[in-house]
Amino acid sequence: MTESKLAKWFPGRVVWLGRTRKKLTQSDVGKFLGKNYQTVAKMEWGKSCPSVGDCYALADQLDLSDELRDYMIEIARNEAQQNFQTDRRFNALCLQMAERFMGQILKWEPYLLPGIVQTRAYHFNFVAKTQPYTDETLIGGWKFKVERYEALLARTDGPKIVILISVEALRNLRYLSEGERQEQLDRLTYLDSLPNWEIQVISELYPQGATAFELYRPAGAEFGGPSFVYTEVWDDSYCIEETPRIERYDGLWKILLGKSITLKEHLDDRRNRLAEEHP
């Protein structure tokens, strides 16, 4: 079976982040593992996977969480096979890593605002009502969204970020208070104003089956990983790496983008209509 480039890239980035956070060299890590620095370099660039034993040692040396250690072990045991099956949490960690390092990030959401653009009020007062979340899950989910948002804004290499949302997702802001609704619109407007960010709104009919998905490409980023598409259904989620399938999602993206208008155009039109309704 074809190897998963994504499942090899992910632990490599974990090692690189942990090593640089602790100000260690590749030689330092290699000595701890009983290997040379070239072996560590291959891990960091996604050329090879750490062994199960390496994962335990790396977790100790780099102070990795038990969660990250266990996922890396799972990858090592499955030898990074393509379509490597895991859970939503692992896929969410892959998205977080992709947002740190990929050069192009494209997101489409027909019903909700993507997590990285949500305000606290939207998360706790709207998203919380869409499923029977526990308080612990909601608090942990919000912390994770903040980490992703802050990491994206801290990037200095100018990744291209395009977010497509449906007009229905914006209409759902009616479930928030007026102040909370304005706060969320202000957040969207602010992000849309940043260099290399675009937020577009689709007010037309979009293709049947065009459920939420995200497309990540290296696009010249120094540490960018392999291109992949993330999508999910009610009980599962997927990181798709096969080139033909990525190309089909790319075609769908182009259709959706062609039906979109800028966030500013949408908000200006909305204000004009409100003015006409309430002269």
Helices and strands as residue ranges (DSSP letters): H 5-21, H 26-33, H 37-44, H 52-62, H 66-78, H 88-101, E 104-109, G 115-117, H 120-125, G 127-129, H 135-154, E 160-166, H 167-171, G 172-175, H 178-193, E 197-202, E 213-217, E 228-233, E 236-240, H 243-258, E 260-262, H 263-277
